[in-house]
Amino acid sequence: MLEPGTGRLEDLAATLAEIVTAGPDLQAFQFELTLEARRRPELRPHVVELYNRYREATRRELARHGIDDPAIADVVFAALDGLVFQQISVTDEATTRAGVERLHQLIKAYLARGPAPEGRDLA
């Protein structure tokens, strides 16, 4: 899902909504584990490792598309993570699919414009 390996940006998280629908309890468990790690520090290393793996997969996939910026990859992963949380709590598959499609558009716009020079934003 995060690393489809097809070479097509459109395939990044393309099946996210369906994966969440197929396993909402697994998705909820990961969020619950994350929150529980705030109360139980012994769980924190496991949560950190889980999130590091997701972030690294996102970084590798974006690097395949010419984006070698860990901060951009972290933002992309945060958006996907948020879409999952929203789908299991307050939205539906259609909203998640629309969010993923819009995220693809934002990434393409970033690629078309190119990264901002150091010290300047893209505005």
C-alpha positions in Angstrom: 0.0 0.0 0.0 2.7 2.6 1.0 5.2 1.0 -1.4 3.2 -0.4 -4.3 6.3 -0.7 -6.5 4.5 0.1 -9.7 6.2 3.3 -10.5 2.9 5.1 -10.6 2.2 7.8 -8.0 -1.5 7.1 -8.3 -0.9 3.7 -6.8 0.4 5.2 -3.5 -2.2 4.3 -0.9 -4.7 3.7 -3.7 -6.4 0.9 -1.7 -6.2 2.6 1.7 -10.0 3.0 2.1 -10.6 -0.7 1.2 -7.9 -1.8 3.6 -9.4 0.1 6.4 -12.9 -1.2 5.6 -11.5 -4.8 5.5 -9.7 -4.5 8.9 -11.1 -1.6 10.9 -10.3 -3.4 14.2 -6.6 -3.7 13.3 -6.5 0.0 12.4 -8.3 1.0 15.6 -6.0 -1.3 17.6 -2.9 0.6 16.3 -4.4 3.9 17.3 -5.4 2.5 20.7 -1.9 1.1 21.2 -0.4 4.5 20.4 -2.6 6.2 23.0 -2.0 3.5 25.5 1.8 4.0 25.1 1.3 7.5 26.6 0.2 5.8 29.8 2.5 2.8 29.6 6.0 3.9 28.6 7.1 0.3 28.1 4.9 0.2 25.0 6.4 3.4 23.5 9.3 1.6 21.7 6.9 -0.6 19.9 4.8 2.3 18.7 7.8 4.3 17.7 9.1 1.3 15.7 5.7 0.8 14.0 5.5 4.5 13.0 9.1 4.6 11.9 8.4 1.7 9.5 5.4 3.5 8.0 7.4 6.7 7.7 10.3 5.0 6.1 8.1 3.2 3.6 6.5 6.5 2.7 10.0 8.1 2.3 11.2 5.3 0.0 8.1 5.4 -2.2 8.3 9.2 -2.6 12.0 9.0 -3.3 11.2 6.7 -6.2 9.1 9.6 -7.6 11.9 12.1 -7.1 10.9 13.5 -3.7 13.9 13.2 -1.4 12.6 15.3 1.4 11.9 13.5 4.7 9.7 16.3 5.9 7.4 16.1 2.9 7.3 12.3 3.3 6.3 12.8 7.0 3.5 15.1 6.0 2.3 12.7 3.4 2.3 9.9 5.9 0.6 12.1 8.5 -2.2 12.8 6.0 -2.7 9.1 5.3 -2.6 8.3 9.0 -5.3 11.0 9.6 -7.4 9.6 6.8 -7.3 6.2 8.4 -8.3 7.6 11.8 -11.1 9.6 10.3 -12.5 6.6 8.4 -12.6 4.4 11.5 -14.2 7.1 13.6 -16.2 9.6 11.7 -16.2 9.2 7.9 -16.4 6.6 5.2 -14.6 4.9 2.3 -15.6 7.6 -0.2 -14.2 10.4 1.9 -10.9 8.5 2.3 -10.7 7.8 -1.4 -11.3 11.5 -2.1 -8.6 12.4 0.4 -6.1 10.0 -1.2 -6.9 11.4 -4.6 -6.4 15.0 -3.5 -3.1 14.0 -1.8 -1.9 12.6 -5.1 -2.8 15.9 -6.8 -0.9 17.8 -4.1 2.2 15.6 -4.6 2.0 16.0 -8.4 1.8 19.8 -7.9 4.8 19.7 -5.6 6.7 17.7 -8.2 5.7 20.1 -11.0 6.8 23.1 -9.0 9.8 21.6 -7.4 11.0 22.2 -3.9 11.4 25.7 -2.6 14.9 27.1 -2.3 16.3 27.0 1.3 14.7 29.7 3.4 11.7 30.3 1.1 8.3 28.8 1.0 6.3 27.8 -2.0 3.9 30.7 -1.9 
